[in-house]
Amino acid sequence: MRPELLNNPAWHALSTEHSGVSSGDGLALAYDPDVLPFAALARTGQDADQALLDLIETGRSVGVVSVLPTNLEGWEVLGEFEVVQYIWPKAQAVPERFPNVERLGPEDVEGMLDLTARVYPAYFRRRTAELGPYFGIKHEGTLAAMAGVRLSFAGYGEISAVVVDEGFRGKGFGRMVTGRVAQELQSLGKTPFLHTETHNDPARSLYEKMGFELNQILPARVLQRK
């Protein structure tokens, strides 16, 4: 499968639909820090490496996926790993309905920040939900599970921030919020895709059982500007 745009998804999002929340030029782009801690390169090469170095201020850390800088002078490598990219079969509709899942709004941001901080704090920021839409399941008014749209570009939307409070695991909440976001993307004419780290076996099992198909494995680094 491996659609070409999915080979460098952050770049295609930053250079198109998310250009309003990014900075940079034709070689290196980065999200505003309060939106997402990600940057992207258009291609490999010394000039692109330098553009990224010039873009990120001292002390700031960014995640870069797929197209990585080859010259690490000026950077501290905080992490290096692989991510698995899954894609929903393009012609297949998400079969279920999820009546217990509700659309989240600005009034839910504090709850989203609290949930992600407790479960998986790495990549969610105060303005991340502006990229949405985001959906969740609440229990007695408290957010128990959530997921939403992160990267978005022509024909594709990424499902991200799939998190479930530890006290509510085993109830199918992860499947429900993921499926609801996938349905929303399909209604917008976009093919859902998502990423997880290669060693995250529970997430990989969930996505594969839902019907997502393995697309490719991409290299990733977390870098901090010295």
N, C-alpha and C positions, 0 to 999 in steps of 0.2 A: 504494500500500500504506500506508505511513506510519502505523502504529499509534500512537495517541495517547500511550501510555506512552513511546514511543521519542523523543518530542519533547523530553523533559527527563530522560534516563535516570539521570543521577547523583542527581537529587533523589529519584526513585522508589526507587533502591537505598538511599540514605541514610535515607529516612524509613520503610523497611520492613525488609527482610532484613538491612541493615547498620546498623541503629540502635544496636547494641551497640558499634560501633567509631566512633561519631560524636559530635559535640557540636553544640549550637545549639538553635534553637526552630522555630516554625512558619513562619518566613520564610526563614531561612538556616541551612544545615547544612554541616559540614565533617568529613572523615575525620580520625581521629587522625593526626598527622604521620608516625608510623612505619608507618602502614598505606598511605595514599595521599595525595599532595599535591593533593587535589581538594576543592572546595567547590561548593555549588549553592544557587540561589535558587528559592523556590516560584513567584515571579512577579516582574515588573518593578514598580518603584515606589520612591519615596523611603524609605518605611519598610523595605522589603526591603534596599535599599542600605545603610541605616544598620545594620540587623541584621548584615549581613555584615561591615561595618567593625568593629563592636563585637566580633564573634566571633574575628577573626584578630588575633593579637598582633603588635606591631611587629617588623619584620624577617622575618616569615614570608611565604613565597610560596605561592600556590595557583593551580591551573588551574580555570577556570570555563567550561563549555560550554553552549551553547544559550541559556539565559536569563542575560544579562549585566547587571551593574550599569551604570546610565546615568550616575550621578554618580561620577566617578573621583577626587574630592577625597580625599586621604588614601592614595592608591595610586600606586605607580609601575608603569607598564605595561612588563613585561619581554618580552612577545610578543603578537602578535595575528595570527590565522590562521583558516583554515577546516578543518574535518574532514569527511571523507566517511563516511557511515554506510551499511554494507551489512547485509543481512539474508538468512538462509537461507530458501529457499522452504518455507513451513510444512508442507506435506503431503509433502515430498520427503525420503526418508531419505538420509543420507550413504552412498554406495554401497560404499566400500572398507573393507578391514580394514588395520590398521597394527600388525603383530606386533612391529616393532622399537621401538615407542614404549612407554615405561613410566611408570607413575604415580610422581610425585615426592613425597617426604616431608620431614619436618623435617630429616633428615640431609643433604638436598640444598640447603638454603637458602644456604650459603656458595657453592656452585657456581652457583646461580641469580644471586646478587648479583654474582659475578665475571663471569659471561657478560653480564648486562645492563649492567654497568659498562663493558665493553669494546665492546659493540655498540650499545646504545641506552639510556643511563642515565637518561633524563628522568623516568620515572614509576614505576619499580619501587623498593620500599622493603623493609626487613628483614621486615616483617609482611605484605606484600602477598600472599604465597602462602597466608596463612591464609584468604583469601577463596576460594580454589581450588575444585575440584582443579586441580593443574598436572601436565603431562605433558612428558616429554623423551626425547631420544635421546642415548645416551652412547657415546663411543668410548674404549676402553681405560680406562674408569672416569671419564672427564672428560665433563662435559655439553657436547654439541655443538649442541643445539637445544632449544627449549622453547616452551611456550604454556600458557595457563591461563584460568581464569574470573575476571573482575574484577567488574564491575557485575552485580548479580543482583536480580531482582524478579519479580513475578507473571507467569509465562508466558515470561520472557525471561532469557537469560544472555549476557553479553558475553565474547567471546574476546579476550584481550589478551596482551601480552608475547610476541608471536610474534617470536622472535629466533633467528638461526642464526649460529654462529661463522663468521668470514670464511673459515677454512680448509675449511669443509664446505659451502659454497654450491654450487649447481648439482647437488646430489644429490637434490633433492626433499624435503629435511628440513622446510622450512617448510610444505609441503603436508601432510606426514604429521602433524606435531604439531597443525596447525590442524584437520585432519579428525578427529583423535582427540578433541580437545576438543569439536568439534561433535557427535560421536557421544555423548559423555558427557552433554552438555546435552540432547540428544534423549531419552536414556534417563531423564532426570530430568523429562521432560515440558515442557522449555523450548525455545523457538525461539532458535537461535544468531544473534547479531548481532555486529558489530565496527566499529571505527573506524580510520581512518588519515588522515594529512594529505593534502590535495588534490594536493600535488606529489610524493607518494611513488608514482611510477609503477610500480616493481617490485612493491610490495605490492598496489596496485590490480589489476595484471595477474594476480597470483597468485589473489586472491580471486575475480575475475571468471571466470577459467578453471576454478576449482573449482565454480562455480555460484552464488556469492553474488550477490545482486541489489542494485543501488544503491537505497537508500531515500530519503536526503536529505542535504543539505549543511548543517552547523551551524557557527555562528560560535564562536570560542574565544578566550580571553585568558589569559595568565599574569600575575598581579598580585602585587606585593609590598607589604605594608603598611608605610607610612612611619612 
